[in-house]
Amino acid sequence: MQADGPRACRFGRRWYLNNESWHPSVPPFGEMKCILCWCVSGETHCQRQECPPAACASPARRDNPCCSKCRS
């Protein structure tokens, strides 16, 4: 038996369409901007943003709140 079309994904209380991506919201922390989830044929996949290692003693988070950069 075949499905009528691509299946949606449920994450928490929300439904997402096939190929839709989102930043998950996790109570009590709120939206997790450093994690991206996406729906693939009814399965939810999530991945944390990968950051290159900072090559300094005291990195700061400037442009990207998920990754640290060395101060200029």
All heavy atoms as TSV, in Angstrom:
chain	resi	resn	atom	element	x	y	z
A	1	MET	N	N	0.837	-1.182	0.000
A	1	MET	CA	C	0.000	0.000	0.000
A	1	MET	C	C	0.881	1.244	0.000
A	1	MET	O	O	1.808	1.356	0.792
A	1	MET	CB	C	-0.883	-0.017	1.246
A	1	MET	CG	C	-1.878	1.066	1.282
A	1	MET	SD	S	-3.098	0.677	2.556
A	1	MET	CE	C	-3.231	2.247	3.321
A	2	GLN	N	N	0.606	2.197	-0.898
A	2	GLN	CA	C	1.406	3.404	-0.997
A	2	GLN	C	C	0.677	4.584	-0.375
A	2	GLN	O	O	-0.554	4.651	-0.406
A	2	GLN	CB	C	1.705	3.735	-2.457
A	2	GLN	CG	C	2.681	2.772	-3.095
A	2	GLN	CD	C	3.015	3.225	-4.506
A	2	GLN	OE1	O	2.249	3.942	-5.125
A	2	GLN	NE2	N	4.149	2.801	-4.992
A	3	ALA	N	N	1.452	5.503	0.145
A	3	ALA	CA	C	0.868	6.723	0.702
A	3	ALA	C	C	0.462	7.657	-0.444
A	3	ALA	O	O	0.980	7.556	-1.546
A	3	ALA	CB	C	1.877	7.405	1.613
A	4	ASP	N	N	-0.470	8.543	-0.173
A	4	ASP	CA	C	-0.940	9.477	-1.196
A	4	ASP	C	C	0.112	10.509	-1.579
A	4	ASP	O	O	0.067	11.068	-2.647
A	4	ASP	CB	C	-2.200	10.193	-0.715
A	4	ASP	CG	C	-3.368	9.238	-0.579
A	4	ASP	OD1	O	-3.349	8.188	-1.239
A	4	ASP	OD2	O	-4.289	9.550	0.185
A	5	GLY	N	N	1.033	10.808	-0.705
A	5	GLY	CA	C	2.057	11.807	-0.973
A	5	GLY	C	C	3.070	11.807	0.140
A	5	GLY	O	O	3.043	10.951	1.026
A	6	PRO	N	N	4.003	12.769	0.113
A	6	PRO	CA	C	5.004	12.845	1.178
A	6	PRO	C	C	4.344	13.047	2.536
A	6	PRO	O	O	3.364	13.780	2.649
A	6	PRO	CB	C	5.852	14.051	0.819
A	6	PRO	CG	C	5.467	14.437	-0.557
A	6	PRO	CD	C	4.150	13.815	-0.860
A	7	ARG	N	N	4.876	12.381	3.531
A	7	ARG	CA	C	4.300	12.480	4.868
A	7	ARG	C	C	4.879	13.669	5.618
A	7	ARG	O	O	6.017	14.064	5.413
A	7	ARG	CB	C	4.584	11.198	5.637
A	7	ARG	CG	C	3.909	10.008	4.999
A	7	ARG	CD	C	4.025	8.771	5.813
A	7	ARG	NE	N	5.208	8.733	6.644
A	7	ARG	CZ	C	5.820	7.650	7.026
A	7	ARG	NH1	N	5.361	6.483	6.637
A	7	ARG	NH2	N	6.873	7.685	7.799
A	8	ALA	N	N	4.087	14.212	6.523
A	8	ALA	CA	C	4.507	15.326	7.372
A	8	ALA	C	C	5.144	14.767	8.642
A	8	ALA	O	O	5.061	13.580	8.934
A	8	ALA	CB	C	3.305	16.196	7.723
A	9	CYS	N	N	5.808	15.638	9.382
A	9	CYS	CA	C	6.472	15.254	10.633
A	9	CYS	C	C	5.827	16.008	11.790
A	9	CYS	O	O	5.506	17.186	11.669
A	9	CYS	CB	C	7.952	15.630	10.594
A	9	CYS	SG	S	8.889	14.814	9.311
A	10	ARG	N	N	5.706	15.343	12.902
A	10	ARG	CA	C	5.225	16.000	14.104
A	10	ARG	C	C	6.410	16.189	15.038
A	10	ARG	O	O	7.159	15.265	15.320
A	10	ARG	CB	C	4.157	15.157	14.791
A	10	ARG	CG	C	3.593	15.869	15.991
A	10	ARG	CD	C	2.445	15.130	16.588
A	10	ARG	NE	N	1.913	15.919	17.686
A	10	ARG	CZ	C	0.909	15.559	18.420
A	10	ARG	NH1	N	0.295	14.423	18.184
A	10	ARG	NH2	N	0.490	16.317	19.406
A	11	PHE	N	N	6.569	17.427	15.533
A	11	PHE	CA	C	7.613	17.739	16.498
A	11	PHE	C	C	6.957	18.562	17.584
A	11	PHE	O	O	6.491	19.672	17.336
A	11	PHE	CB	C	8.755	18.517	15.833
A	11	PHE	CG	C	9.942	18.685	16.725
A	11	PHE	CD1	C	10.942	17.731	16.748
A	11	PHE	CD2	C	10.057	19.785	17.547
A	11	PHE	CE1	C	12.044	17.884	17.574
A	11	PHE	CE2	C	11.147	19.945	18.388
A	11	PHE	CZ	C	12.141	18.982	18.396
A	12	GLY	N	N	6.898	18.010	18.788
A	12	GLY	CA	C	6.169	18.680	19.863
A	12	GLY	C	C	4.694	18.704	19.522
A	12	GLY	O	O	4.107	17.682	19.211
A	13	ARG	N	N	4.102	19.872	19.522
A	13	ARG	CA	C	2.679	20.015	19.204
A	13	ARG	C	C	2.440	20.490	17.769
A	13	ARG	O	O	1.309	20.756	17.395
A	13	ARG	CB	C	2.033	21.008	20.169
A	13	ARG	CG	C	2.032	20.509	21.580
A	13	ARG	CD	C	1.360	21.495	22.482
A	13	ARG	NE	N	1.324	20.993	23.842
A	13	ARG	CZ	C	0.858	21.666	24.854
A	13	ARG	NH1	N	0.389	22.882	24.681
A	13	ARG	NH2	N	0.864	21.142	26.059
A	14	ARG	N	N	3.510	20.638	16.984
A	14	ARG	CA	C	3.372	21.175	15.630
A	14	ARG	C	C	3.635	20.123	14.577
A	14	ARG	O	O	4.375	19.167	14.804
A	14	ARG	CB	C	4.365	22.323	15.425
A	14	ARG	CG	C	4.000	23.523	16.268
A	14	ARG	CD	C	4.658	24.780	15.812
A	14	ARG	NE	N	4.437	25.002	14.395
A	14	ARG	CZ	C	5.124	25.864	13.668
A	14	ARG	NH1	N	6.070	26.577	14.215
A	14	ARG	NH2	N	4.876	26.017	12.395
A	15	TRP	N	N	3.060	20.332	13.403
A	15	TRP	CA	C	3.284	19.481	12.242
A	15	TRP	C	C	4.082	20.282	11.221
A	15	TRP	O	O	3.870	21.481	11.042
A	15	TRP	CB	C	1.956	19.053	11.627
A	15	TRP	CG	C	1.277	17.995	12.425
A	15	TRP	CD1	C	0.356	18.174	13.408
A	15	TRP	CD2	C	1.474	16.587	12.315
A	15	TRP	NE1	N	-0.039	16.965	13.924
A	15	TRP	CE2	C	0.634	15.967	13.260
A	15	TRP	CE3	C	2.283	15.786	11.508
A	15	TRP	CZ2	C	0.580	14.587	13.421
A	15	TRP	CZ3	C	2.220	14.416	11.661
A	15	TRP	CH2	C	1.387	13.829	12.613
A	16	TYR	N	N	5.021	19.614	10.563
A	16	TYR	CA	C	5.851	20.233	9.542
A	16	TYR	C	C	5.738	19.424	8.257
A	16	TYR	O	O	5.690	18.192	8.280
A	16	TYR	CB	C	7.312	20.293	9.999
A	16	TYR	CG	C	7.491	21.154	11.217
A	16	TYR	CD1	C	7.409	20.612	12.495
A	16	TYR	CD2	C	7.705	22.513	11.097
A	16	TYR	CE1	C	7.550	21.404	13.625
A	16	TYR	CE2	C	7.847	23.319	12.225
A	16	TYR	CZ	C	7.772	22.753	13.476
A	16	TYR	OH	O	7.908	23.540	14.580
A	17	LEU	N	N	5.712	20.123	7.129
A	17	LEU	CA	C	5.602	19.465	5.839
A	17	LEU	C	C	6.911	18.806	5.443
A	17	LEU	O	O	7.985	19.179	5.938
A	17	LEU	CB	C	5.203	20.490	4.769
A	17	LEU	CG	C	3.869	21.200	4.988
A	17	LEU	CD1	C	3.659	22.257	3.916
A	17	LEU	CD2	C	2.737	20.182	4.980
A	18	ASN	N	N	6.842	17.865	4.534
A	18	ASN	CA	C	8.036	17.218	4.010
A	18	ASN	C	C	8.975	18.284	3.434
A	18	ASN	O	O	8.538	19.209	2.755
A	18	ASN	CB	C	7.643	16.209	2.917
A	18	ASN	CG	C	8.800	15.349	2.510
A	18	ASN	OD1	O	9.521	14.812	3.351
A	18	ASN	ND2	N	8.992	15.199	1.218
A	19	ASN	N	N	10.255	18.187	3.721
A	19	ASN	CA	C	11.319	19.111	3.304
A	19	ASN	C	C	11.288	20.463	4.020
A	19	ASN	O	O	12.066	21.339	3.691
A	19	ASN	CB	C	11.311	19.338	1.787
A	19	ASN	CG	C	11.651	18.085	1.035
A	19	ASN	OD1	O	12.475	17.285	1.478
A	19	ASN	ND2	N	11.006	17.873	-0.093
A	20	GLU	N	N	10.414	20.651	4.994
A	20	GLU	CA	C	10.382	21.899	5.764
A	20	GLU	C	C	11.440	21.828	6.858
A	20	GLU	O	O	11.697	20.771	7.426
A	20	GLU	CB	C	8.998	22.094	6.378
A	20	GLU	CG	C	8.815	23.433	7.053
A	20	GLU	CD	C	7.389	23.663	7.540
A	20	GLU	OE1	O	6.527	22.780	7.374
A	20	GLU	OE2	O	7.158	24.740	8.108
A	21	SER	N	N	12.080	22.966	7.156
A	21	SER	CA	C	13.084	23.003	8.230
A	21	SER	C	C	12.672	24.052	9.260
A	21	SER	O	O	11.934	24.983	8.958
A	21	SER	CB	C	14.473	23.313	7.671
A	21	SER	OG	O	14.493	24.570	7.048
A	22	TRP	N	N	13.178	23.877	10.495
A	22	TRP	CA	C	12.821	24.776	11.593
A	22	TRP	C	C	13.856	24.659	12.705
A	22	TRP	O	O	14.617	23.709	12.771
A	22	TRP	CB	C	11.432	24.447	12.132
A	22	TRP	CG	C	11.333	23.110	12.816
A	22	TRP	CD1	C	11.457	22.852	14.151
A	22	TRP	CD2	C	11.113	21.826	12.191
A	22	TRP	NE1	N	11.319	21.516	14.415
A	22	TRP	CE2	C	11.110	20.851	13.218
A	22	TRP	CE3	C	10.931	21.404	10.883
A	22	TRP	CZ2	C	10.938	19.498	12.961
A	22	TRP	CZ3	C	10.752	20.055	10.631
A	22	TRP	CH2	C	10.749	19.119	11.670
A	23	HIS	N	N	13.858	25.672	13.567
A	23	HIS	CA	C	14.637	25.635	14.800
A	23	HIS	C	C	13.679	25.160	15.886
A	23	HIS	O	O	12.631	25.779	16.099
A	23	HIS	CB	C	15.195	27.017	15.155
A	23	HIS	CG	C	16.195	27.532	14.174
A	23	HIS	ND1	N	17.469	27.054	14.100
A	23	HIS	CD2	C	16.080	28.464	13.207
A	23	HIS	CE1	C	18.116	27.690	13.143
A	23	HIS	NE2	N	17.295	28.550	12.578
A	24	PRO	N	N	14.007	24.081	16.574
A	24	PRO	CA	C	13.074	23.562	17.576
A	24	PRO	C	C	12.940	24.498	18.773
A	24	PRO	O	O	13.859	25.229	19.117
A	24	PRO	CB	C	13.700	22.232	17.983
A	24	PRO	CG	C	15.150	22.400	17.715
A	24	PRO	CD	C	15.238	23.300	16.507
A	25	SER	N	N	11.799	24.443	19.403
A	25	SER	CA	C	11.542	25.194	20.623
A	25	SER	C	C	11.444	24.185	21.766
A	25	SER	O	O	10.674	23.231	21.685
A	25	SER	CB	C	10.247	25.984	20.491
A	25	SER	OG	O	10.048	26.756	21.646
A	26	VAL	N	N	12.267	24.388	22.788
A	26	VAL	CA	C	12.335	23.453	23.907
A	26	VAL	C	C	12.038	24.217	25.202
A	26	VAL	O	O	12.849	25.020	25.638
A	26	VAL	CB	C	13.729	22.787	23.987
A	26	VAL	CG1	C	13.806	21.832	25.155
A	26	VAL	CG2	C	14.062	22.081	22.688
A	27	PRO	N	N	10.858	23.987	25.805
A	27	PRO	CA	C	10.563	24.650	27.074
A	27	PRO	C	C	11.515	24.143	28.157
A	27	PRO	O	O	11.846	22.970	28.126
A	27	PRO	CB	C	9.128	24.240	27.381
A	27	PRO	CG	C	8.586	23.680	26.112
A	27	PRO	CD	C	9.752	23.191	25.324
A	28	PRO	N	N	12.001	24.913	29.049
A	28	PRO	CA	C	11.746	26.334	29.263
A	28	PRO	C	C	12.758	27.232	28.551
A	28	PRO	O	O	12.778	28.424	28.775
A	28	PRO	CB	C	11.896	26.469	30.773
A	28	PRO	CG	C	12.975	25.496	31.109
A	28	PRO	CD	C	12.766	24.330	30.143
A	29	PHE	N	N	13.590	26.673	27.671
A	29	PHE	CA	C	14.679	27.434	27.050
A	29	PHE	C	C	14.237	28.265	25.858
A	29	PHE	O	O	14.876	29.236	25.509
A	29	PHE	CB	C	15.804	26.486	26.628
A	29	PHE	CG	C	16.300	25.633	27.750
A	29	PHE	CD1	C	15.980	24.294	27.812
A	29	PHE	CD2	C	17.063	26.177	28.774
A	29	PHE	CE1	C	16.420	23.504	28.860
A	29	PHE	CE2	C	17.503	25.399	29.824
A	29	PHE	CZ	C	17.183	24.063	29.863
A	30	GLY	N	N	13.168	27.880	25.188
A	30	GLY	CA	C	12.700	28.607	24.010
A	30	GLY	C	C	13.312	28.048	22.738
A	30	GLY	O	O	13.732	26.895	22.681
A	31	GLU	N	N	13.369	28.890	21.715
A	31	GLU	CA	C	13.867	28.458	20.415
A	31	GLU	C	C	15.370	28.183	20.469
A	31	GLU	O	O	16.133	28.993	20.978
A	31	GLU	CB	C	13.574	29.525	19.356
A	31	GLU	CG	C	13.907	29.062	17.956
A	31	GLU	CD	C	13.518	30.088	16.910
A	31	GLU	OE1	O	13.775	31.290	17.127
A	31	GLU	OE2	O	12.960	29.685	15.886
A	32	MET	N	N	15.755	27.043	19.942
A	32	MET	CA	C	17.160	26.624	19.933
A	32	MET	C	C	17.769	27.008	18.586
A	32	MET	O	O	17.722	26.242	17.626
A	32	MET	CB	C	17.259	25.115	20.160
A	32	MET	CG	C	16.521	24.621	21.397
A	32	MET	SD	S	17.106	25.333	22.932
A	32	MET	CE	C	18.623	24.462	23.142
A	33	LYS	N	N	18.313	28.232	18.488
A	33	LYS	CA	C	18.815	28.777	17.228
A	33	LYS	C	C	20.014	28.004	16.682
A	33	LYS	O	O	20.303	28.075	15.502
A	33	LYS	CB	C	19.207	30.238	17.412
A	33	LYS	CG	C	18.058	31.134	17.747
A	33	LYS	CD	C	17.454	31.678	16.510
A	33	LYS	CE	C	16.420	32.730	16.879
A	33	LYS	NZ	N	15.581	33.054	15.764
A	34	CYS	N	N	20.720	27.280	17.508
A	34	CYS	CA	C	21.921	26.562	17.070
A	34	CYS	C	C	21.609	25.148	16.582
A	34	CYS	O	O	22.505	24.410	16.200
A	34	CYS	CB	C	22.941	26.509	18.199
A	34	CYS	SG	S	23.448	28.158	18.753
A	35	ILE	N	N	20.338	24.773	16.614
A	35	ILE	CA	C	19.917	23.447	16.155
A	35	ILE	C	C	18.922	23.634	15.020
A	35	ILE	O	O	18.029	24.474	15.103
A	35	ILE	CB	C	19.277	22.637	17.298
A	35	ILE	CG1	C	20.307	22.408	18.408
A	35	ILE	CG2	C	18.720	21.319	16.791
A	35	ILE	CD1	C	19.757	21.740	19.635
A	36	LEU	N	N	19.105	22.860	13.951
A	36	LEU	CA	C	18.193	22.904	12.817
A	36	LEU	C	C	17.580	21.526	12.641
A	36	LEU	O	O	18.284	20.516	12.640
A	36	LEU	CB	C	18.943	23.310	11.545
A	36	LEU	CG	C	18.085	23.453	10.300
A	36	LEU	CD1	C	17.104	24.628	10.460
A	36	LEU	CD2	C	18.948	23.671	9.076
A	37	CYS	N	N	16.266	21.486	12.520
A	37	CYS	CA	C	15.544	20.239	12.275
A	37	CYS	C	C	14.905	20.327	10.905
A	37	CYS	O	O	14.602	21.411	10.415
A	37	CYS	CB	C	14.463	20.017	13.328
A	37	CYS	SG	S	15.095	19.795	14.995
A	38	TRP	N	N	14.675	19.192	10.282
A	38	TRP	CA	C	13.995	19.146	9.000
A	38	TRP	C	C	13.221	17.848	8.888
A	38	TRP	O	O	13.527	16.866	9.544
A	38	TRP	CB	C	14.966	19.345	7.841
A	38	TRP	CG	C	16.038	18.312	7.735
A	38	TRP	CD1	C	16.040	17.209	6.922
A	38	TRP	CD2	C	17.266	18.255	8.458
A	38	TRP	NE1	N	17.188	16.486	7.103
A	38	TRP	CE2	C	17.967	17.099	8.039
A	38	TRP	CE3	C	17.862	19.065	9.430
A	38	TRP	CZ2	C	19.205	16.742	8.549
A	38	TRP	CZ3	C	19.103	18.695	9.929
A	38	TRP	CH2	C	19.757	17.555	9.494
A	39	CYS	N	N	12.193	17.875	8.054
A	39	CYS	CA	C	11.301	16.741	7.863
A	39	CYS	C	C	11.649	16.039	6.553
A	39	CYS	O	O	11.707	16.674	5.509
A	39	CYS	CB	C	9.856	17.240	7.842
A	39	CYS	SG	S	8.638	15.932	7.576
A	40	VAL	N	N	11.880	14.737	6.624
A	40	VAL	CA	C	12.190	13.934	5.438
A	40	VAL	C	C	11.279	12.712	5.446
A	40	VAL	O	O	11.451	11.810	6.263
A	40	VAL	CB	C	13.670	13.493	5.418
A	40	VAL	CG1	C	13.956	12.653	4.183
A	40	VAL	CG2	C	14.600	14.690	5.488
A	41	SER	N	N	10.288	12.731	4.570
A	41	SER	CA	C	9.368	11.596	4.403
A	41	SER	C	C	8.782	11.095	5.725
A	41	SER	O	O	8.765	9.900	5.990
A	41	SER	CB	C	10.068	10.460	3.671
A	41	SER	OG	O	10.487	10.886	2.401
A	42	GLY	N	N	8.362	12.013	6.558
A	42	GLY	CA	C	7.715	11.645	7.811
A	42	GLY	C	C	8.651	11.433	8.977
A	42	GLY	O	O	8.215	11.144	10.081
A	43	GLU	N	N	9.964	11.588	8.769
A	43	GLU	CA	C	10.941	11.439	9.852
A	43	GLU	C	C	11.603	12.774	10.140
A	43	GLU	O	O	12.028	13.472	9.221
A	43	GLU	CB	C	12.024	10.426	9.476
A	43	GLU	CG	C	11.525	9.017	9.404
A	43	GLU	CD	C	12.666	8.037	9.173
A	43	GLU	OE1	O	13.839	8.379	9.459
A	43	GLU	OE2	O	12.388	6.931	8.705
A	44	THR	N	N	11.700	13.118	11.421
A	44	THR	CA	C	12.361	14.350	11.838
A	44	THR	C	C	13.835	14.077	12.061
A	44	THR	O	O	14.212	13.123	12.734
A	44	THR	CB	C	11.731	14.882	13.139
A	44	THR	OG1	O	10.353	15.148	12.903
A	44	THR	CG2	C	12.422	16.145	13.612
A	45	HIS	N	N	14.670	14.938	11.492
A	45	HIS	CA	C	16.120	14.874	11.684
A	45	HIS	C	C	16.559	16.223	12.246
A	45	HIS	O	O	16.108	17.263	11.776
A	45	HIS	CB	C	16.836	14.628	10.352
A	45	HIS	CG	C	16.431	13.350	9.693
A	45	HIS	ND1	N	17.080	12.170	9.932
A	45	HIS	CD2	C	15.431	13.080	8.827
A	45	HIS	CE1	C	16.500	11.210	9.226
A	45	HIS	NE2	N	15.498	11.740	8.547
A	46	CYS	N	N	17.430	16.202	13.248
A	46	CYS	CA	C	17.933	17.443	13.841
A	46	CYS	C	C	19.451	17.376	13.932
A	46	CYS	O	O	20.023	16.303	14.132
A	46	CYS	CB	C	17.359	17.661	15.237
A	46	CYS	SG	S	15.572	17.901	15.260
A	47	GLN	N	N	20.084	18.548	13.795
A	47	GLN	CA	C	21.537	18.608	13.890
A	47	GLN	C	C	21.944	19.949	14.479
A	47	GLN	O	O	21.413	20.988	14.107
A	47	GLN	CB	C	22.160	18.445	12.505
A	47	GLN	CG	C	23.657	18.397	12.530
A	47	GLN	CD	C	24.222	18.068	11.157
A	47	GLN	OE1	O	23.496	17.835	10.194
A	47	GLN	NE2	N	25.527	18.038	11.064
A	48	ARG	N	N	22.893	19.883	15.382
A	48	ARG	CA	C	23.463	21.102	15.969
A	48	ARG	C	C	24.424	21.717	14.954
A	48	ARG	O	O	25.120	21.009	14.242
A	48	ARG	CB	C	24.224	20.773	17.256
A	48	ARG	CG	C	24.861	21.980	17.929
A	48	ARG	CD	C	25.548	21.595	19.228
A	48	ARG	NE	N	24.597	21.168	20.223
A	48	ARG	CZ	C	23.877	21.979	20.992
A	48	ARG	NH1	N	23.996	23.278	20.861
A	48	ARG	NH2	N	23.046	21.513	21.884
A	49	GLN	N	N	24.443	23.041	14.872
A	49	GLN	CA	C	25.344	23.730	13.956
A	49	GLN	C	C	26.785	23.398	14.337
A	49	GLN	O	O	27.160	23.484	15.502
A	49	GLN	CB	C	25.136	25.235	14.010
A	49	GLN	CG	C	26.044	25.995	13.088
A	49	GLN	CD	C	25.798	27.497	13.148
A	49	GLN	OE1	O	24.797	27.958	13.699
A	49	GLN	NE2	N	26.699	28.250	12.586
A	50	GLU	N	N	27.572	22.995	13.357
A	50	GLU	CA	C	28.974	22.672	13.618
A	50	GLU	C	C	29.795	23.947	13.520
A	50	GLU	O	O	29.618	24.739	12.604
A	50	GLU	CB	C	29.467	21.628	12.628
A	50	GLU	CG	C	28.793	20.286	12.838
A	50	GLU	CD	C	29.373	19.214	11.946
A	50	GLU	OE1	O	30.533	19.338	11.517
A	50	GLU	OE2	O	28.649	18.252	11.677
A	51	CYS	N	N	30.678	24.120	14.477
A	51	CYS	CA	C	31.518	25.314	14.525
A	51	CYS	C	C	32.982	24.904	14.484
A	51	CYS	O	O	33.370	23.918	15.114
A	51	CYS	CB	C	31.270	26.079	15.822
A	51	CYS	SG	S	29.570	26.618	16.042
A	52	PRO	N	N	33.808	25.673	13.769
A	52	PRO	CA	C	35.238	25.388	13.804
A	52	PRO	C	C	35.789	25.744	15.187
A	52	PRO	O	O	35.270	26.649	15.852
A	52	PRO	CB	C	35.818	26.298	12.729
A	52	PRO	CG	C	34.816	27.390	12.569
A	52	PRO	CD	C	33.478	26.796	12.914
A	53	PRO	N	N	36.808	25.039	15.653
A	53	PRO	CA	C	37.375	25.364	16.968
A	53	PRO	C	C	38.032	26.739	16.949
A	53	PRO	O	O	38.658	27.126	15.968
A	53	PRO	CB	C	38.399	24.257	17.208
A	53	PRO	CG	C	38.691	23.685	15.866
A	53	PRO	CD	C	37.486	23.926	15.011
A	54	ALA	N	N	37.840	27.489	18.008
A	54	ALA	CA	C	38.459	28.813	18.135
A	54	ALA	C	C	39.919	28.628	18.522
A	54	ALA	O	O	40.234	27.891	19.444
A	54	ALA	CB	C	37.728	29.640	19.169
A	55	ALA	N	N	40.800	29.297	17.794
A	55	ALA	CA	C	42.237	29.151	18.021
A	55	ALA	C	C	42.780	30.301	18.873
A	55	ALA	O	O	43.791	30.903	18.548
A	55	ALA	CB	C	42.966	29.092	16.681
A	56	CYS	N	N	42.107	30.586	19.985
A	56	CYS	CA	C	42.564	31.642	20.869
A	56	CYS	C	C	42.168	31.291	22.302
A	56	CYS	O	O	41.334	30.419	22.525
A	56	CYS	CB	C	41.980	32.991	20.459
A	56	CYS	SG	S	40.193	33.023	20.374
A	57	ALA	N	N	42.753	32.008	23.240
A	57	ALA	CA	C	42.529	31.707	24.656
A	57	ALA	C	C	41.152	32.162	25.144
A	57	ALA	O	O	40.525	31.491	25.951
A	57	ALA	CB	C	43.616	32.354	25.499
A	58	SER	N	N	40.655	33.307	24.651
A	58	SER	CA	C	39.369	33.815	25.131
A	58	SER	C	C	38.475	34.203	23.950
A	58	SER	O	O	38.409	35.369	23.588
A	58	SER	CB	C	39.577	35.000	26.068
A	58	SER	OG	O	40.291	36.017	25.406
A	59	PRO	N	N	37.795	33.231	23.362
A	59	PRO	CA	C	36.914	33.542	22.227
A	59	PRO	C	C	35.658	34.293	22.666
A	59	PRO	O	O	35.252	34.233	23.814
A	59	PRO	CB	C	36.573	32.164	21.669
A	59	PRO	CG	C	36.756	31.229	22.812
A	59	PRO	CD	C	37.821	31.824	23.691
A	60	ALA	N	N	35.082	35.023	21.719
A	60	ALA	CA	C	33.842	35.771	21.956
A	60	ALA	C	C	32.817	35.363	20.908
A	60	ALA	O	O	33.170	34.928	19.822
A	60	ALA	CB	C	34.110	37.267	21.869
A	61	ARG	N	N	31.541	35.516	21.241
A	61	ARG	CA	C	30.463	35.221	20.288
A	61	ARG	C	C	29.971	36.543	19.732
A	61	ARG	O	O	29.337	37.305	20.433
A	61	ARG	CB	C	29.335	34.469	20.979
A	61	ARG	CG	C	29.764	33.107	21.413
A	61	ARG	CD	C	28.691	32.478	22.269
A	61	ARG	NE	N	29.232	31.281	22.876
A	61	ARG	CZ	C	28.812	30.063	22.616
A	61	ARG	NH1	N	27.819	29.874	21.790
A	61	ARG	NH2	N	29.356	29.025	23.186
A	62	ARG	N	N	30.255	36.792	18.467
A	62	ARG	CA	C	29.867	38.066	17.868
A	62	ARG	C	C	28.748	37.888	16.868
A	62	ARG	O	O	27.591	37.937	17.210
A	62	ARG	CB	C	31.068	38.708	17.191
A	62	ARG	CG	C	32.012	39.347	18.162
A	62	ARG	CD	C	32.993	40.153	17.388
A	62	ARG	NE	N	33.799	40.957	18.271
A	62	ARG	CZ	C	34.934	41.477	17.941
A	62	ARG	NH1	N	35.423	41.284	16.750
A	62	ARG	NH2	N	35.599	42.207	18.797
A	63	ASP	N	N	29.092	37.687	15.613
A	63	ASP	CA	C	28.100	37.606	14.537
A	63	ASP	C	C	27.200	36.390	14.667
A	63	ASP	O	O	26.031	36.445	14.358
A	63	ASP	CB	C	28.798	37.572	13.173
A	63	ASP	CG	C	29.684	38.782	12.961
A	63	ASP	OD1	O	29.370	39.843	13.523
A	63	ASP	OD2	O	30.690	38.658	12.245
A	64	ASN	N	N	27.760	35.286	15.106
A	64	ASN	CA	C	27.015	34.034	15.192
A	64	ASN	C	C	26.914	33.627	16.657
A	64	ASN	O	O	27.918	33.282	17.272
A	64	ASN	CB	C	27.739	32.968	14.363
A	64	ASN	CG	C	26.976	31.679	14.301
A	64	ASN	OD1	O	26.115	31.400	15.130
A	64	ASN	ND2	N	27.294	30.868	13.315
A	65	PRO	N	N	25.727	33.644	17.240
A	65	PRO	CA	C	25.589	33.295	18.657
A	65	PRO	C	C	25.886	31.823	18.954
A	65	PRO	O	O	26.051	31.450	20.101
A	65	PRO	CB	C	24.134	33.636	18.970
A	65	PRO	CG	C	23.446	33.578	17.662
A	65	PRO	CD	C	24.453	33.975	16.628
A	66	CYS	N	N	25.980	30.992	17.912
A	66	CYS	CA	C	26.247	29.560	18.112
A	66	CYS	C	C	27.728	29.234	18.125
A	66	CYS	O	O	28.139	28.232	18.698
A	66	CYS	CB	C	25.570	28.750	17.016
A	66	CYS	SG	S	23.791	29.015	16.936
A	67	CYS	N	N	28.534	30.041	17.461
A	67	CYS	CA	C	29.956	29.746	17.329
A	67	CYS	C	C	30.795	30.866	17.915
A	67	CYS	O	O	30.462	32.045	17.779
A	67	CYS	CB	C	30.324	29.573	15.854
A	67	CYS	SG	S	29.481	28.199	15.058
A	68	SER	N	N	31.893	30.509	18.530
A	68	SER	CA	C	32.806	31.494	19.101
A	68	SER	C	C	33.856	31.878	18.071
A	68	SER	O	O	34.278	31.077	17.262
A	68	SER	CB	C	33.521	30.908	20.322
A	68	SER	OG	O	32.583	30.599	21.318
A	69	LYS	N	N	34.276	33.150	18.122
A	69	LYS	CA	C	35.343	33.646	17.263
A	69	LYS	C	C	36.358	34.355	18.152
A	69	LYS	O	O	36.026	34.835	19.233
A	69	LYS	CB	C	34.798	34.666	16.257
A	69	LYS	CG	C	34.049	34.057	15.108
A	69	LYS	CD	C	33.733	35.145	14.104
A	69	LYS	CE	C	33.240	34.545	12.821
A	69	LYS	NZ	N	32.994	35.575	11.812
A	70	CYS	N	N	37.568	34.440	17.652
A	70	CYS	CA	C	38.599	35.173	18.390
A	70	CYS	C	C	38.347	36.663	18.271
A	70	CYS	O	O	37.895	37.156	17.238
A	70	CYS	CB	C	39.977	34.821	17.844
A	70	CYS	SG	S	40.418	33.096	18.116
A	71	ARG	N	N	38.657	37.381	19.341
A	71	ARG	CA	C	38.508	38.836	19.315
A	71	ARG	C	C	39.619	39.416	18.454
A	71	ARG	O	O	40.742	38.970	18.483
A	71	ARG	CB	C	38.597	39.396	20.732
A	71	ARG	CG	C	37.458	38.954	21.580
A	71	ARG	CD	C	37.556	39.570	22.969
A	71	ARG	NE	N	36.417	39.148	23.752
A	71	ARG	CZ	C	36.490	38.619	24.973
A	71	ARG	NH1	N	37.656	38.495	25.555
A	71	ARG	NH2	N	35.412	38.250	25.590
A	72	SER	N	N	39.292	40.468	17.722
A	72	SER	CA	C	40.285	41.119	16.849
A	72	SER	C	C	41.270	41.916	17.655
A	72	SER	O	O	40.981	42.533	18.602
A	72	SER	CB	C	39.608	42.056	15.871
A	72	SER	OG	O	38.517	41.455	15.270
